[in-house]
Amino acid sequence: MFSLSQIVERKQRKYVTVQISEALRKKQITEEKIVEIRKAQEKDLETLLKIYAHAREFMAKTGNPDQWKSSYPDEEKVSGDIAQGVCYVCVQDGEIEGVFSYLQGPDPTYQKIDDGKWLNEDPYGVVHRVAGRGHVHGVADRCLAWAFDQCGNLRIDTHRDNRVMQHILEKNGFTVCGTIYVADGSPRIAYQKVQGKNLVKKAPDQKESVRVPEKEPPQRTGEKESQDVLEYLKREIRRGRLKEGDRLPTERQLSEKLNVSRTTVRDAMRLLEGMGVLVSRQGSGNYLSGKMEKSLAEMLEFMILLKEMDYGTVNQLRRAIGLWNYREVMKHHTPEQVLELRQILGQMQQEKQKEICDEKFHEKLLEFGGNPLILMMMNALSGVCRELIRNAFASMSEEEEKKLEQSHWDMLDALVGGRMEEGCAAVMEHYDLVDREIEKWKETEQK
C-alpha cells in the first residue's frame, strides 16, 4: 500500500513525464515541418529571381564573389529552366524557401574531369543552381536529399571559394572526385554521391538510419608528399590555371586537396621560394614569381665553390649558348638592333665603360636571339663568372683590351654582312681572350 503522499508524488511525476514528451513531440513537429518539393511555375519567376539575388549577395559576403558574377542566373536562364521542367522549388508553410535545377545526365561539363575521376560511369542525376531565401535552415540539405532519392547517383559541382556549399555537400555524404570546367573555362570542384558508397547503420531503438562517416585517410607527410605538391602545381601551370603573378592556394586548401599535412605543404613552399619560383608576401599569401636567375646563379656558384665544377666548365656552356644565340641573331636581326649594338660599341671606347659595355653588348645579343630560356641561363652563368670577368678586365693590358674590343666589332661587322662563319669565329675569339685573361689573373692571385 502506498501512502497518500506517495500517490500524489507518483501522479506528479507521471504528469511531468507526459508534459516533457508532448513538448518534445511538438518541437520535433516544428523542426520537421512538411516540406514540399515541386516543379517551379512561371508565376514563381519573380520570387526565384529574388532568391538568386539574395544568394549572390550572400556568396560575396562569404568570400565567393566570382561563382555567380553579375546577374547569374539571369531571368532568361531561370525562365528557360522552368520551361524545360528542370527547375524545382522547396516550399514550406506555403512559402518558397529554396530553388534548384535537377536534370538527368549526361551533363556536357562533366565529360572531362581532371585531378581524379568519377565514382562510376553509371546513369546519373545532376543538381545545379541551388539557392535559399535565408529564412529557413537546412533548405539545401532537403533539396539534395530529394534529388538523390530520384536517382541514387548524383553529381554536382561548386566553386573553390564556395566554402559553405562544400561543407553542405561533404556533410551530406558527397565525395570530391576532381576538377571540371564550366562553359567559360573556369574550374569547379566536382562531387558525386552514390547509393551504398556511404556506410549506413541502423542505430538501436531508432526508426531511421544514420550515416556512419567513413574514416578519412591519415594525412601524408614526407619528401615524396612534398614532391606531390610540386607536381600538382606544375600540372596547374601547364594547364594554364596558374601563371606568373597568380596567388597560390593557401596551405589549408592544398593540404585538404592533396591529403597531405600543412607541414608538408609548408616545406614545399619553402623549396619553391628558395628556387625563386614563388615570393611570399606577408599577410597576403604566396605568389608565382618566375624570377629564377638569381637562385640558379647561386646554385651554380655553390657547385663551383664545392669543386663540383670549375670556371672552365661554366665557360664551355657559355660559349655553346653564345655561339648558338649569335647564329639565331644572324638569321633575323633588324637594322634597329644593329644600330643599338653599334651605339654600345661606340661607348666602349671610354676607359671606364669597357666592362659595362661588354656586358650590355652580350645581353642585347641574347635579347635579340628571342629565347627567354637561353637568356635566363646565360644571365645565371654570367652571374657566376662576373667577379672573375671584372678582375680580368681590371688587370688587362692595353694591347689585350684593343683585341677584346676588336672582337666585338668583328662580330657586329660579320652580322651586318651576313658572314656566318666569320662571325662565329669572332665569338670564339672573344671567349678565348676572356679565358686567357682570367687564367692570368688567377695565376697572379695564387702567387
Secondary structure, DSSP 4 states (H G I P E B T S, - for coil): ---HHHHHHHHHHHHHHHHHHHHHHHHHHHHT--EEEEE--GGGHHHHHHHHHHHHHHHHHTT--STT-TTSS-HHHHHHHHHHT-EEEEEETTEEEEEEEEEES--GGGS--BSS--S--S--EEEEEEEE-SSSTTHHHHHHHHHHHHHSEEEEEE-TT-HHHHHHHHHTT-EEEEEEE-TTS-EEEEEEEETTTS-EEEPTT-SSEEE-PPPPPPPB-SHHHHHHHHHHHHHHHHTTSS-TTPBPPPHHHHHHHHTB-HHHHHHHHHHHHHHTSEEEETTTEEEE----HHHHHHHHHHHHHTTSS-HHHHHHHHHHHHHHHHHHHHHH--HHHHHHHHHHHHHTTSGGGHHHHHHHHHHHHHHHHT-HHHHHHHHHHHHHHHHHHHHHHHT--HHHHHHHHHHHHHHHHHHHHT-HHHHHHHHHHHHHHHHHHHHHHHHHHH-
